[in-house]
């Protein structure tokens, strides 16, 4: 049997990860060719992907960037029509590739495979397009010698997308060499490392930013009115129609505000200076604050628009190359202008800009941004009629709605994200809440279907769990988050009823439930956590100060019994019993319900002190240990069915009072979604009586 090989990938022949002080490198590819007038196609589709990310330029126009984040289980490619960008005569195609190193733990938000690569294929086999455009050694490639992905940023331990650009040798041109075609056996059960799939979600929606709304804390010799006219009082799209001369050797510093927290592509443009020696540094921040404690992770934000405080955050720094010995990959008009445009989108509400004009001075042509998000179409509206005794204003209700929609949009890009400023990773618990809101306001389930698939693919049989987050370069296992993934399946069925889609995931769902069932202590009929024996798992519950640094009560490590864990397990069993029954397996549905009843009954027997649910065994408190009470245990006891009806209403009323008084540990805003669900499930007037409590927790300040 003769072997066959895949030769659709190419890469730089001398690429090495043995480069210090960077999370990866940028690699450029180019292809130049000529088209006769009668051969210019109206449409010409290509398939393109890269490990790790790419930007495609055709004749100095940005066509696309991608691919959607994938991993070794599923790697996405894009189908693009480049026909409208081609022209008669000479054509230039450039691909800018960001490659994160595989052998490091940097950039866990970006999964990648052991080797980098760029793949371009042409579905239309008509000559000459496959020969001109498909991956081959006719493409030229070079490694960017002057750019680094910073790993020295105390504000950034997850992304490593922030850039430093500084010329290493101004006299040395870029070293273009023929690309190396990679060869992978694809017969007898073998395949390329990347298991390819067309993208499952639509491309980003890129829109002109609304502009900067304010300039603060200005330093330098240019007056405020000049900066205001230059940066604030202009139409978007006039970037190169403006000019502000900055004198040689002058320094300038300012803080810029946008109307709302946003995710955007930033661009700062200057006329190309005749010499080197200057730089622009841009710091991205969510708020004004006192100096953070980076060791403990404690932030001191309070009033986030108090401009007497400071802006802290990660930064990019770009040193101007100047004109001497300049070489460039021709992505835009780089002979006339020097533009700094970070590769990946940035997240900010405020930015701090610092500029040093070099010996030849600088002609600043402008700074602008384009918002970048998943194309969420909000179809829902929200209004509330106030009763005679309601406090507050209609504006506050509108603010809550608008803030909620913006928060969701800012957390939707290649995947659902928690959160766009720090991690940009898709965690199951957070994704469930985001997806439910998406269903309600848009009816769009594309991003959630992808999330369900990606988290499913992260399942590890040796553990019995899906990863807490996917895709990622660094897997992490939080048993509770596997249950939230199962709840995502149940939610999707409730809203869409797509049983064919969901059926494929049920074997993994059952394996996760088996993980918990196998840990049930026969004497108590409760799941008992195996601290010290379940290596590589983290029994995280919630980020609250009383449970730092691990996010759960310390008593768990002694007793092994968690009220929250058991209640979440029972709640999930009840939810998935309906789904599995709808899929034609009613006997298994009955088994799940029986398990849930048993757990709920045991919670009442062992973790209820007669008035409240303790965080662990009530008997542990009776033995003289200081009681552990949290709102978490009360709300999940209600959701699990361990306490119902009037008893549940009484429990929640009393626990809400204790929590407000500071006697019970309060849940985070993220967890408070489940508080609302418990209040609703308990019935009576308890939901209405406590609803406004949530609007008073400073969620929109």
C-alpha positions, -999 to +999 in steps of 0.1 A: +000+000+000+015+033-011+015+062+014+000+096+006+009+129+021-006+162+028+014+192+014-010+220+020+008+236+049+039+258+047+062+275+072+094+293+077+123+268+073+144+283+101+117+291+126+128+283+162+112+287+196+146+292+212+140+330+216+140+345+251+117+371+265+088+366+242+057+345+240+061+340+203+071+356+170+055+373+140+062+357+106+055+374+073+045+356+040+042+372+006+033+362-030+036+385-060+021+378-095+007+395-125-028+391-140-037+401-175-068+423-179-090+395-193-080+371-165-090+392-135-117+371-117-148+387-102-147+360-076-119+338-064-123+318-032-094+305-011-093+285+021-069+299+047-058+292+082-027+295+103-013+284+136-017+305+156-034+336+141-032+354+107-041+386+089-045+385+052-037+415+030-044+418-008-029+448-025-025+467+007-061+461+019-068+441+050-092+413+038-096+392+070-081+380+102-085+346+118-088+318+123-114+313+150-096+299+181-094+261+179-073+233+194-059+199+185-094+185+184-108+210+159-089+237+140-108+262+120-102+276+085-118+305+066-132+306+031-126+340+017-133+356-017-103+377-027-115+383-063-128+418-055-093+428-043-073+416-073-065+439-102-050+440-137-012+439-136+010+433-105-007+419-074+007+415-039-006+392-013+008+394+023+000+372+053+010+384+087+011+354+111+013+355+149+028+323+162+027+316+200+054+292+211+042+257+219+068+248+244+059+275+269+030+281+292+025+317+279-008+328+263-030+300+276-060+317+259-046+306+225-043+268+219-017+258+193+000+227+180+037+217+182+046+232+148+035+265+133+021+267+098+001+286+072-023+268+049-037+282+018-057+261-007-079+271-037-111+250-041-113+260-078-088+238-096-089+260-128-055+272-138-036+293-129-051+300-094-040+269-074-004+272-087-003+310-080-020+310-046-018+276-028+009+268-003+042+262-020+078+272-020+069+300-045+057+319-014+084+339+004+086+342+042+106+361+068+106+363+106+100+397+121+133+404+139+121+436+157+088+426+174+082+407+206+051+396+225+058+408+260+061+385+290+073+411+315+039+426+321+026+423+357-009+431+345-009+402+320-006+366+330-030+350+305-029+368+271+007+378+262-007+398+232+010+431+242+038+441+218+072+457+219+086+469+186+122+481+184+146+480+155+175+457+161+196+466+131+183+495+109+207+486+081+196+450+078+168+443+054+142+416+060+156+382+051+130+367+027+134+330+019+113+304+001+086+289+023+091+253+033+062+230+024+053+207+054+047+171+047+023+150+067+013+114+061-025+113+056-031+076+048-035+044+068-052+062+096-028+092+098-036+129+093-022+163+097-018+176+133-047+201+127-081+185+124-097+210+101-132+224+101-149+254+084-156+281+108-188+276+128-195+312+136-198+344+115-168+368+112-164+397+136-184+429+132-159+457+128-174+492+132-160+526+134-155+536+170-176+565+184-144+583+192-127+595+223-149+615+246-123+632+269-086+640+274-073+642+310-040+647+329-023+662+299+015+668+300+037+684+274+040+716+254+009+712+232-021+729+247-053+711+256-074+729+229-050+717+202-052+681+214-090+683+217-093+696+181-070+669+169-083+638+187-119+646+197-133+670+170-131+649+138-150+624+118-140+588+119-121+578+087-101+611+085-070+596+101-046+607+073-063+640+067-051+654+100-016+665+111-002+676+144+035+684+145+054+674+177+087+691+181+120+672+181+128+657+215+094+667+230+075+645+254+037+642+256+014+623+279-024+622+281-052+599+292-081+593+268-116+581+276-142+564+255-179+564+263-180+527+274-158+497+281-150+483+247-130+459+226-114+474+196-086+474+170-063+504+177-043+523+151-019+552+156-005+568+125+024+591+119+042+605+088+073+584+085+100+603+104+134+608+087+152+594+117+148+570+147+147+578+184+111+583+193+083+560+205+046+557+214+035+538+244-002+529+250-015+516+283-050+500+284-071+503+315-106+495+327-107+523+353-090+548+375-078+532+407-052+532+435-021+511+429-030+474+428-014+447+449-001+424+422+010+398+447-025+392+461-045+404+431-064+429+451-077+459+431-087+492+447-111+506+421-140+522+440-151+552+419-138+541+385-139+575+369-120+594+397-094+610+376-073+620+407-063+583+407-041+565+382-045+542+352-029+508+355-029+481+329-008+463+302+009+484+275+023+483+240+054+502+231+064+510+195+098+526+187+097+544+154+119+529+127+123+560+106+134+560+070+170+549+071+175+513+060+138+508+061+123+475+049+087+464+052+062+437+042+039+461+022+007+456+042-002+492+036+015+524+024+045+520+047+069+541+027+049+573+035+034+565+069+045+547+100+016+531+116+013+511+149-017+488+148-015+460+174-022+426+159-049+415+184-079+436+196-074+456+228-099+460+257-102+493+275-123+521+289-094+545+292-060+545+276-028+564+285-007+576+256+029+586+260+049+599+230+085+608+226+093+627+194+127+617+181+155+639+167+135+647+136+102+654+154+069+637+146+039+645+124+011+628+142-017+618+118-042+605+143-052+578+167-085+559+163-101+526+169-127+502+154-148+481+177-145+444+172-172+419+184-191+388+175-220+401+153-247+400+180-280+412+167-301+423+197-338+418+189-352+421+223-362+453+241-367+460+278-389+484+297-403+485+332-434+503+346-428+516+380-453+513+408-461+542+431-438+529+458-408+520+435-377+540+441-351+550+414-356+562+379-364+549+344-328+560+335-314+535+360-334+507+345-322+517+310-286+518+323-289+483+337-302+470+304-276+488+282-248+478+305-259+442+304-260+441+266-226+458+263-211+435+288-223+405+268-211+419+235-176+426+249-174+390+260-182+376+226-154+372+200-140+339+188-158+324+218-176+334+249-150+350+272-143+356+308-132+382+306-119+403+276-095+424+296-076+396+315-082+361+302-103+358+270-111+322+279-143+302+276-152+289+310-183+266+313-199+284+342-196+319+328-205+306+293-238+292+305-249+325+319-238+344+288-255+319+264-288+321+283-288+359+280-279+356+243-308+332+237-332+357+253-321+389+235-311+376+201-321+340+195-286+333+182-271+300+193-241+297+169-215+307+195-230+285+221-232+255+198-195+260+192-189+263+229-207+231+236-186+213+210-153+227+222-159+219+259-171+184+249-139+179+230-119+187+261-132+156+279-104+135+295-114+099+301-086+093+326-102+120+348-139+117+338-144+154+333-145+181+307-120+209+311-132+240+329-123+260+298-117+254+261-100+259+238-068+266+258-031+259+257-032+250+294-061+227+304-076+231+339-102+208+356-129+221+379-154+193+385-183+217+391-177+233+357-183+200+340-218+200+356-224+235+342-215+221+307-242+195+311-266+224+321-256+241+288-269+210+270-302+212+289-306+249+282-300+244+245-327+217+244-352+239+263-347+268+239-342+250+206-352+213+209-324+202+186-322+166+198-300+154+169-273+179+178-274+171+215-275+133+213-239+131+204-228+146+237-248+124+261-221+097+266-197+123+279-225+138+301-232+104+316-194+099+322-193+132+341-223+122+363-205+089+369-175+108+382-196+123+409-217+092+416-185+072+421-175+095+449-208+091+469-200+081+505-223+051+512-227+060+548-241+094+541-252+092+505-233+124+497-205+131+472-173+132+492-144+152+476-110+136+475-086+163+484-051+151+479-062+121+459-078+138+428-046+153+416-050+179+389-085+190+399-096+222+416-129+223+436-134+260+430-169+275+438-167+313+437-143+343+438-150+359+471-125+373+496-135+350+525-126+319+504-093+331+489-070+319+476-087+288+464-124+298+461-139+273+485-143+270+523-113+255+541-136+231+560-140+211+528-105+198+530-112+183+564-147+168+559-146+163+522-183+172+521-195+203+502-232+213+504-227+233+471-212+203+453-240+180+462-267+205+455-252+213+421-250+176+413-286+170+423-298+201+404-279+189+373-294+154+376-329+168+377-322+190+346-306+163+325-332+137+334-357+157+312-332+159+283-323+122+283-359+112+285-367+134+255-339+116+237-357+083+241-341+069+272-368+073+299-353+046+322-320+065+325-340+097+331-357+079+360-324+068+374-311+104+373-342+116+391-338+089+418-302+099+423-312+136+427-338+127+453-314+107+473-288+135+473-313+161+482-327+140+511-291+135+524-283+172+522-314+178+544-303+151+568-266+160+571-260+196+561-291+214+576-289+227+612-327+232+615-326+268+603-299+271+576-278+249+554-241+248+565-213+248+539-204+213+551-216+188+576-238+204+603-224+179+627-189+194+622-202+226+636-219+208+665-185+195+675-174+230+684-160+243+651-170+278+641-201+274+617-196+281+580-226+297+564-228+312+530-256+324+507-243+298+483-254+269+504-289+283+509-296+291+472-283+258+460-302+238+486-334+254+471-323+247+436-315+211+444-349+205+460-335+198+494-360+224+507-391+236+490-422+258+491-429+279+522-398+265+539-376+276+510-392+310+511-385+314+548-349+301+544-342+326+516-358+356+534-338+349+565-305+342+547-308+373+526-312+393+559-281+375+574-261+382+542-270+419+541-260+421+578-226+405+570-233+374+590-233+351+559-208+350+531-222+368+501-221+353+467-204+371+438-223+390+411-216+360+388-231+336+413-261+359+420-277+347+388-285+315+408-297+335+437-324+349+414-332+315+401-336+302+437-359+331+446-380+324+415-382+287+422-392+292+459-424+309+448-446+333+468-436+369+469-400+363+478-386+371+444-404+404+441-396+413+476-358+410+471-354+418+434-343+454+439-315+442+463-296+432+432-298+466+416-282+481+447-250+462+445-232+487+424-234+467+392-236+497+368-213+522+385 
